[in-house]
């Protein structure tokens, strides 16, 4: 499917392999970006699939809770219960405040399921949804060659960083809630290097401590989002290259090795990528729990 769609796309619009990849890495935007960082530009496809998969996440968890019974659970209920117990145990080991865990544990569960579902979109045939979208746009008078649709929200740096910034805001909330505004402000200027009874030295240490705290928050947020983005973006790009292997064979009719390589590489990478999908969701969830747990700790 991916190979056939790749051939149709390249043959119909005369795209080279490089142009094909660039086309599929383009987002459906409200307008063209005028700068490297432009907050007036929205990636509509990232928002669309993120919201749809968030709704699916809540529906699945609601369905599991609704069908929960004290008798012998079915497979779906058993799987969800195991996942809930696993996340709850992880939350207990990291966040020691029992009241906070009533929110943090469900949050971790939601993050894991939601990010897993978003990552799983990478297993769809590369050209399936973009081709259907191009035909729909063409049918309404648009130009299919310029119909952009990316289905993997976590391969968008804006989407991944949006998730990490949301975790940062939760951490800031718990810093204030647990320590109080004054207590957290005091911590910002006294940790990690402490303070001094000498006013001048205390002032200098306060500036250094505050700068270090800002760097810590920024580095955590950047690494949290960029780790997820980098892994999923690389996986998406590899699927495109594998699709081009089969496309090259179907277009030229020569090089049977390309067709065989396309099938073997596609199957092998899809199987291996399942591990990446789950692992990256797990890492993102665990880091979120760790950062929220750190917000509860006093320095």
Order of alpha helices (4+ residues) and beta strands (2+ residues): alpha-alpha-alpha-alpha-alpha-alpha-alpha-alpha-alpha
